[in-house]
Amino acid sequence: MLARIALCALIGAAVLAPQAIAQQPSHPLFDPVSESRPIPTVEIGRGPLIWQTYAQQKRVERIMPRIEKVVVAQLDNTDSAELRGLRTGRYQNALVVCGFVESADAAGGKEKHRFIARPTVATLESSANSQAFQAGWRSTGCGL
């Protein structure tokens, strides 16, 4: 009889455990998109956007129009600008987005700059700020 109770408890735990995890959206193995397979979760500032959690990706998608606007505003040719290689980072307690921006230069060629941006301010790498930018690139977690 005791063995039968233990077997029922084991089966009940196996059946109810996935439902218990599914009811906890903050659980690290819960993926709200597929509800079955875990995705790699990374803290802010530790990798490409595709590695971030679903919630983090949505947060970045919401602020990207403002980030794109402040990055592109610093370029000479704003019409040809494209953002690539997006990563998330952290500056103090604020989320930053890092990556590369490509645009056409005055001679008709392509110029490529690294950037670190928040929705209100962006910094592009240039020859004048190269050393300070490199230090910021590493400290935000964008250079990992």
C-alpha positions, 0 to 999 in steps of 0.5 A: 500500500505504501509503495502504491501511494509513493507511486501515485505521488511520483506520477502526480509530481511529474504531471503537475511540475510542468504546470507549476513552472508554467504558472511562474513567468519569472522562472528561468526555464520558462519561455513565454513564446514556446512554453516548452523549450528554454532559451538562453538567458543572459543578464543585461550587458552580456551579449547579442540581442538574440541571446536575451530573454523574450522580455528583454528583446521586447524592451529593446524593440520598444526603445529602438526607434528612439535609439536609432533616431539619436544615433542617426542624428550624429551622421552626415548622411542620415538617409543611408544609415543602417544599424547592425550587430546589436547588443545590449549593455549596461551603463550604471543601472541603465540599459544601453544598446551597442552596435555598428552604424553604416552610412554613405560618406561624402565621397560615396564610400561606406563609413562604419562606426561603433556606437553606444546609445540610450534612448536620449543620447548616443556616442559614436566612436571617432578618432578623437574619442577612440581610447575613451570609447574602447573603455566604455565599450568594454565596461558596458559589456558590449565588447564581450 
